[in-house]
Amino acid sequence: MGNQPALRWCLKNQKKDGTPYNIYTDGLKIYTTINSRMQHYAEEAVREHLGEYLQPQFFKEKKGRKKAPFSNMLSEKEVDDIMERAMKQSDRYRLMKDAGYSEKDIRKAFNTPQEMSVFSWSGERDTILTPMDSLRYYKHFLRTGFMSMDPLNGHVKAYVGGPNYIYFQYDMAMVGRRQVGSTIKPYLYTLAMENGFSPCDQARHVEQTLLDENGTPWSPRNANNKRYGEMVTLKWGLANSDNWISAYLMGKLNPYELVRLIHSFGVRNKDIQPTVSLCLGPCEISVGEMVSAYTAFANKGIRVAPLLVTRIEDSEGNVISTFNPQMSEVISATSAYKMLVMLRAVINEGTGGRVRRYGITADMGGKTGTTNRNSDGWFMGFTPSLVSGCWVGGEERDIHFDTMTFGQGASLALPIWAKYMKKVYDDASLGYSQQERFKLPNGFDPCAGSEGADGEPVEETGLDDLFN
C-alpha cells in the first residue's frame, strides 16, 4: 500500500547510470505519511468489529444453507457459475494451466482433499479441504476498505485494504470500487447548494416520479415514511437519507452536471451514467476516492488528493524526490458551509446518530450508505482534522446479510469508523481533541435567501449554539 507511489516513481525515474531505481535493492529511504499508531488503531477497529462481531454473525446466518455464503435468491446454477469463475481466476488454476495440465486433471486436483492452512480471525488453522471448498470458504469472509486522512494537507494517516494482507491481497481501499448508495447524496445536495438552494428550502414529503433517459417513469422506493405529506427541509431530507427528497432535487437539477461535479471531486471512474437514478448511488467509487472527495466539506470547498509518501532519499541520504499535496477548489466556501450544516445533522439528528454511542462527542459531519439487498455498507465521517471512510461487504455483491439489522451501513461500517476515532482521541499523544470545532464565518446564515426560512427551523441545538 504505502509503497505504491514510490513504486510508480521508481518506474518513471532513472539513476545517474541510466538504469531504473529498484525500490528493494537500491537502499532508498521512503518517508510515508502513515502514522504507525493510527494505523494500528484502524487495524484494531477492523478486527474488533469485522472479525469479532460481524463475521461470527454472518457465519451464524449462513450456517446450514446449501448456497452459503451466497444469497438464497441465487439459483444453484448461478452459484456454480460464480465458483467456476473463482476457480479459473485462482493462482492454482493458472499455474496448472501454464504447466500444461489438462482441464480434466485440473478439475480433479481442485476436488481432491488436501492438508492446508486457512485464515480465521483467531489465527491460522490447519485443516483438510479440497481447493474448491477452500475457495468457497474464503468467500464467506466479509471484506473491508478503510482510509483516514488529513483534510488540510492530504496526508493519509491510516489505510486498511482488507481483513488480512496475506490472505486477502486485493486492495479495497484504493483499487476496488463498489456501489456507494446514499453516500452519494452529499454530492447531489452540493450541486443543489451550488445552484442556489439552502438547507432550509422545503419540499413536500411524498413519492416522486421522474422520467429516465428513455422517457420511462422512475419512482424510487423509500424506507422513511415519517412526516408523509408534510413540508420538510432539505436538511431533514439529507439527515434522514430520504430517497423522495433526493429524487425531488434530482428533478430540479441536471444529471450531466451531477456527473461532472462527482468527477471534479476526484472520482476517476468514467463509467458513471447521467441518469436520474444516480441520485441514489448506483455507481461504483473507491473508499480512497470518497475520502478525498469528502475533504472538501471539511476544508471550505477545497479537495485535497491523498498523499502517502512525502519524500524519497537515496542510500547516501540525498533527497531525490519530494511529494506535495495536490489541492483544488471544487465548490464555493458558502456551499461547503451549507453542506457542513446538513452533514452535521446526519450525525446529530439522523441516520449517523449511532456514532454518539461510541463516546464520540466531537463536532463532525458524516453520511451512511447502504446498497440494494445490503450488498454494501458505507460510513463517511469527518472532523476538522480527519476525514475517514469505511466500506464493508462481501467479495461478491450476492454475499450479504439478509436483514438491515446487520446489513445497513450504520451496522456494517459505522462502528469501525467510530472505534477507530475513539482510539485516536483516547491517545493524547496524537494531538486530536474532541473539543475541536469547525470554524464558520461570524454571522453565517445557511438559510439566507431561502423561501422556507420562516418555515421549519434548523434544529441543531439552535442557530446561536450551532454557529458560535
C-alpha positions in Angstrom: 0.0 0.0 0.0 2.5 2.7 1.2 5.0 1.7 -1.5 2.7 2.2 -4.5 3.5 5.9 -5.1 7.2 5.1 -4.6 7.0 2.1 -7.0 5.4 4.3 -9.6 8.2 6.9 -9.1 10.9 4.1 -9.5 9.3 3.1 -12.8 9.4 6.7 -14.1 12.9 7.8 -12.9 16.4 6.6 -13.5 19.7 6.7 -11.7 22.7 8.5 -13.0 23.9 5.4 -14.9 20.5 5.4 -16.8 19.1 2.3 -15.1 15.8 2.5 -13.2 15.7 2.6 -9.4 14.9 -0.6 -7.6 12.8 0.1 -4.5 14.0 -3.1 -2.8 17.8 -3.2 -3.6 18.9 0.4 -4.0 18.8 1.4 -0.3 16.1 4.0 -0.8 14.6 5.6 2.2 10.9 6.3 1.7 9.1 8.6 4.1 5.4 7.8 4.4 2.6 9.8 5.8 1.1 6.8 7.7 1.1 7.2 11.4 2.0 3.8 13.0 -0.3 4.2 16.0 -3.2 5.4 13.9 -2.6 2.5 11.5 -2.6 0.1 14.5 -5.9 1.6 15.7 -7.5 1.2 12.3 -6.5 -2.4 12.1 -7.7 -3.0 15.7 -11.1 -1.4 14.9 -11.4 -3.7 11.8 -10.6 -6.7 13.9 -12.9 -5.8 16.8 -15.9 -5.1 14.7 -15.5 -7.1 11.5 -13.6 -10.1 13.0 -15.1 -10.4 16.5 -18.6 -9.2 15.8 -19.8 -9.2 12.2 -18.1 -12.3 10.9 -19.5 -14.6 13.6 -23.0 -13.2 12.9 -22.5 -13.8 9.2 -21.4 -17.4 9.8 -24.4 -17.9 12.1 -26.8 -16.6 9.5 -25.4 -18.7 6.7 -24.9 -21.9 8.7 -26.5 -25.0 7.1 -27.6 -23.2 3.9 -26.8 -25.1 0.7 -26.0 -21.9 -1.2 -23.9 -20.3 1.6 -22.4 -17.8 1.6 -24.4 -16.6 -1.3 -27.9 -15.2 -1.2 -30.8 -17.7 -1.3 -32.1 -15.5 -4.2 -29.5 -17.1 -6.5 -30.2 -20.3 -8.4 -27.8 -23.2 -7.9 -26.6 -22.7 -11.4 -25.7 -19.0 -10.6 -23.8 -20.2 -7.6 -21.9 -22.8 -9.7 -21.1 -20.1 -12.3 -19.6 -17.8 -9.6 -17.5 -20.7 -8.2 -16.4 -21.7 -11.7 -15.1 -18.1 -12.3 -13.4 -18.1 -8.9 -11.6 -21.4 -9.8 -10.4 -20.0 -13.2 -9.2 -16.8 -11.6 -7.2 -18.6 -8.9 -3.4 -18.8 -8.9 -3.6 -22.6 -8.6 -5.6 -22.8 -11.8 -3.3 -20.5 -13.8 -0.2 -22.3 -12.7 -1.6 -25.7 -13.6 -2.8 -24.4 -16.9 0.6 -22.9 -17.7 2.3 -26.1 -16.7 0.3 -27.9 -19.3 -2.2 -29.8 -17.2 -5.5 -30.8 -19.0 -8.8 -29.3 -17.9 -9.8 -32.8 -16.6 -6.6 -33.1 -14.4 -7.1 -29.5 -13.1 -10.7 -30.2 -12.1 -9.7 -33.4 -10.4 -7.0 -31.6 -8.4 -9.5 -28.9 -7.4 -11.8 -31.6 -6.0 -9.1 -33.7 -4.2 -8.9 -33.1 -0.4 -5.5 -32.0 0.9 -3.9 -30.6 4.0 -3.8 -26.8 4.1 -3.6 -23.8 6.5 -6.5 -21.4 6.2 -7.3 -17.9 7.6 -9.5 -17.4 10.6 -9.9 -14.3 12.8 -8.5 -16.2 15.7 -5.4 -17.2 13.7 -4.3 -19.6 11.0 -5.7 -23.1 11.4 -4.7 -26.4 9.8 -7.5 -28.4 8.1 -8.2 -30.7 5.2 -10.2 -29.3 2.3 -10.5 -29.5 -1.4 -9.1 -26.4 -3.1 -12.6 -25.9 -4.4 -14.0 -25.9 -0.9 -11.3 -23.5 0.3 -12.3 -21.0 -2.4 -15.9 -21.2 -1.1 -14.6 -21.0 2.5 -12.9 -17.7 1.7 -16.0 -16.3 0.0 -17.6 -16.4 3.5 -15.3 -13.6 4.8 -16.6 -10.1 4.7 -14.2 -7.6 3.2 -13.5 -4.0 4.1 -11.7 -0.9 3.0 -10.8 2.0 5.3 -8.8 5.2 4.9 -8.2 8.2 7.1 -6.5 11.4 6.0 -5.8 15.0 7.0 -8.2 17.3 5.0 -5.7 20.1 5.0 -2.6 18.5 3.6 -3.8 15.2 2.3 -1.6 13.1 4.5 -3.0 9.6 4.7 -2.8 8.5 8.4 -4.2 5.0 8.2 -5.1 2.7 5.4 -6.6 -0.8 5.6 -7.2 -2.6 2.3 -8.8 -5.8 3.6 -9.2 -8.2 6.5 -5.7 -9.6 6.2 -3.0 -8.8 3.7 -1.6 -12.4 3.4 -4.9 -14.0 2.6 -6.9 -11.1 1.0 -4.4 -9.1 -1.1 -6.9 -7.2 -3.3 -6.9 -3.6 -2.1 -10.5 -2.5 -1.3 -9.3 1.0 -0.1 -7.9 2.4 -3.3 -8.2 -0.2 -6.0 -11.5 -1.9 -5.6 -14.7 0.1 -6.3 -18.2 -0.7 -5.0 -21.6 0.9 -5.2 -21.8 3.8 -2.8 -25.5 4.0 -2.1 -26.6 7.0 -0.1 -23.1 8.3 0.5 -23.5 9.9 -3.0 -26.3 12.1 -1.7 -23.9 14.8 -0.4 -22.8 15.4 -4.0 -26.4 15.8 -5.1 -27.1 18.2 -2.3 -23.8 20.1 -3.0 -25.0 20.6 -6.6 -28.2 22.0 -5.2 -26.3 24.4 -2.9 -24.2 25.5 -5.9 -27.4 26.2 -7.8 -28.8 28.5 -5.1 -30.7 26.1 -2.8 -30.3 26.2 1.0 -30.7 23.7 3.9 -34.0 25.4 4.8 -35.6 25.1 1.4 -38.7 22.9 1.7 -40.3 20.1 -0.3 -43.4 18.1 0.3 -42.5 14.6 1.6 -44.4 12.5 -1.0 -43.5 9.9 -3.6 -41.6 11.3 -6.6 -41.8 10.2 -10.2 -39.2 11.3 -12.7 -38.7 10.3 -16.3 -35.5 8.4 -17.1 -33.3 8.9 -20.2 -35.7 6.7 -22.1 -38.8 8.6 -21.0 -39.8 5.7 -18.7 -41.3 6.8 -15.3 -38.9 6.2 -12.3 -40.3 6.2 -8.8 -37.7 5.3 -6.1 -38.8 3.4 -3.0 -38.4 5.0 0.4 -37.5 3.4 3.7 -38.7 6.5 5.5 -42.4 7.2 5.8 -42.1 9.7 8.7 -43.9 13.0 8.1 -45.6 11.7 5.0 -47.3 14.6 3.1 -45.7 17.3 5.2 -43.4 20.0 4.1 -39.8 19.2 5.1 -36.5 20.9 4.7 -33.6 19.7 2.6 -31.6 19.4 5.8 -34.2 17.0 7.1 -34.1 15.1 3.8 -30.3 14.5 4.0 -30.2 13.9 7.7 -32.8 11.1 7.2 -31.3 9.9 3.9 -34.7 10.3 2.3 -34.9 8.9 -1.2 -38.0 11.0 -2.1 -36.3 14.3 -1.3 -33.2 13.2 -3.3 -35.5 12.4 -6.2 -37.2 15.8 -5.8 -33.8 17.5 -6.0 -32.7 15.4 -9.0 -35.8 16.6 -10.8 -34.7 20.2 -10.3 -31.1 19.5 -11.4 -29.2 18.2 -14.4 -27.8 14.6 -14.1 -25.0 15.6 -16.5 -24.0 18.4 -14.1 -24.0 15.9 -11.2 -21.6 13.6 -13.1 -19.3 16.5 -13.8 -19.4 17.5 -10.1 -18.6 14.0 -8.9 -15.6 13.8 -11.3 -14.5 17.2 -10.1 -14.4 15.8 -6.5 -11.6 13.4 -7.7 -13.7 10.4 -8.6 -11.9 8.8 -11.6 -14.5 6.2 -12.6 -15.5 7.3 -16.1 -18.4 4.9 -16.2 -20.8 7.0 -14.1 -24.0 7.3 -16.1 -26.0 10.6 -16.1 -29.3 9.0 -15.2 -32.0 10.2 -12.7 -31.3 7.2 -10.5 -27.7 8.4 -10.0 -29.1 10.4 -7.0 -29.3 7.1 -5.1 -25.8 5.9 -5.7 -25.8 3.0 -8.1 -22.3 4.0 -9.3 -19.0 2.4 -8.1 -16.4 4.5 -6.3 -13.4 3.5 -4.2 -13.0 4.3 -0.5 -10.0 6.4 -1.2 -11.8 8.5 -3.8 -14.7 9.0 -1.4 -12.5 10.1 1.5 -10.6 12.5 -0.7 -13.9 13.9 -2.0 -15.3 14.5 1.5 -12.2 16.6 2.4 -14.0 19.4 0.5 -16.7 19.5 3.2 -14.2 19.8 6.0 -11.9 22.3 4.1 -14.1 25.1 2.8 -14.7 23.6 -0.6 -11.1 22.7 -1.3 -10.5 19.0 -2.1 -7.1 17.5 -1.4 -5.8 14.4 -3.0 -4.5 11.5 -0.8 -0.7 11.7 -0.2 1.1 8.6 1.0 4.7 9.5 0.5 6.4 12.8 1.4 10.0 12.2 0.1 12.5 9.7 -1.1 16.2 9.7 -0.2 19.0 7.7 -1.8 21.3 5.4 0.1 23.5 8.4 1.0 20.7 10.4 2.4 20.3 12.8 -0.5 16.7 13.8 -1.2 16.0 12.7 -4.7 12.2 13.4 -4.8 9.6 15.2 -2.8 5.8 14.9 -3.0 3.5 17.8 -2.2 -0.3 18.0 -1.6 -2.5 18.5 -4.6 -5.4 20.7 -3.9 -8.3 22.1 -6.0 -11.3 24.2 -5.2 -14.3 22.2 -6.2 -17.2 24.1 -4.7 -17.6 27.6 -3.1 -16.9 28.1 0.6 -20.5 29.1 1.1 -21.8 25.8 -0.4 -19.3 23.9 1.8 -20.5 25.6 4.9 -24.1 24.8 4.0 -23.1 21.1 3.4 -21.4 21.1 6.8 -24.7 22.2 8.5 -26.5 19.4 6.8 -23.9 16.7 7.3 -23.7 17.6 11.0 -27.4 17.0 11.1 -26.9 13.5 9.8 -24.9 12.8 13.0 -26.9 14.8 15.5 -30.4 14.1 14.2 -30.3 11.4 11.5 -29.0 8.1 10.3 -25.5 8.6 11.6 -26.6 9.1 15.2 -25.2 5.7 16.3 -21.7 7.3 16.3 -22.5 9.0 19.5 -23.0 5.6 21.3 -19.2 5.0 20.9 -18.2 8.0 23.0 -17.7 10.3 20.0 -18.8 13.8 21.1 -16.7 15.7 18.5 -18.0 18.3 16.1 -18.4 16.2 13.0 -20.3 15.5 9.8 -21.0 12.2 8.1 -23.1 10.0 5.9 -24.3 6.4 6.0 -24.8 4.4 2.9 -26.4 1.0 2.1 -27.0 -0.5 -1.3 -29.7 -2.9 -2.6 -30.0 -6.1 -0.7 -27.4 -4.9 1.8 -24.6 -5.7 -0.6 -22.5 -2.7 0.5 -22.4 -0.8 3.8 -20.6 2.6 4.0 -19.9 5.3 6.5 -18.1 8.5 5.7 -17.2 10.8 8.7 -15.2 13.9 9.1 -14.0 16.3 11.8 -11.9 19.5 11.3 -8.7 17.4 11.4 -9.6 14.0 10.0 -11.7 12.6 7.2 -12.2 8.9 7.2 -14.3 6.4 5.3 -15.2 2.7 5.6 -16.8 0.2 3.3 -17.8 -3.3 4.3 -19.3 -6.0 2.1 -18.8 -9.5 0.6 -16.3 -10.3 -2.2 -19.4 -10.7 -4.5 -22.4 -8.5 -4.4 -24.5 -11.6 -3.8 -22.8 -12.2 -0.5 -24.5 -10.2 2.1 -26.6 -10.2 5.3 -30.3 -10.9 4.8 -31.6 -8.1 7.0 -31.0 -4.5 7.7 -30.2 -5.3 11.4 -26.7 -6.2 10.4 -26.7 -5.3 6.7 -27.0 -1.5 6.7 -24.1 0.9 6.6 -24.8 2.1 10.2 -24.2 -1.5 11.4 -21.5 -2.7 8.9 -19.2 0.3 8.5 -20.0 3.0 11.0 -18.7 1.1 14.1 -15.3 0.6 12.5 -15.1 4.4 11.9 -16.3 5.1 15.5 -14.0 2.6 17.2 -11.0 4.0 15.2 -11.8 7.6 16.1 -12.3 6.8 19.8 -8.9 5.1 19.9 -7.4 8.1 18.2 -9.0 10.5 20.6 -8.0 8.4 23.6 -4.3 8.6 22.6 -3.5 12.1 23.8 0.0 11.9 22.3 -1.6 12.1 18.8 -2.9 15.6 19.5 -6.5 15.1 18.3 -9.2 16.7 20.5 -12.9 16.1 20.7 -13.2 19.8 21.7 -12.1 21.0 18.2 -14.8 22.9 16.3 -15.4 23.7 12.7 -14.8 27.4 12.1 -17.7 29.1 10.3 -17.8 32.8 9.4 -19.3 35.1 12.1 -22.9 35.5 11.4 -23.1 32.9 8.7 -26.7 32.1 7.9 -27.1 28.8 5.9 -30.7 29.8 5.1 -30.0 33.2 3.7 -32.3 33.8 0.7 -34.4 30.7 1.4 -38.1 30.9 0.7 -38.6 28.3 3.5 -36.5 30.1 6.1 -39.6 31.2 8.0 -41.0 27.6 7.9 -39.3 24.8 9.7 -36.4 25.9 11.8 -32.9 24.4 11.5 -32.8 22.1 14.5 -29.4 21.5 15.9 -29.1 22.9 19.4 -30.4 26.2 17.9 -28.7 28.5 15.4 -27.0 30.5 18.2 -25.2 27.4 19.6 -24.6 26.0 16.1 -22.6 28.9 14.8 -20.8 30.1 17.9 
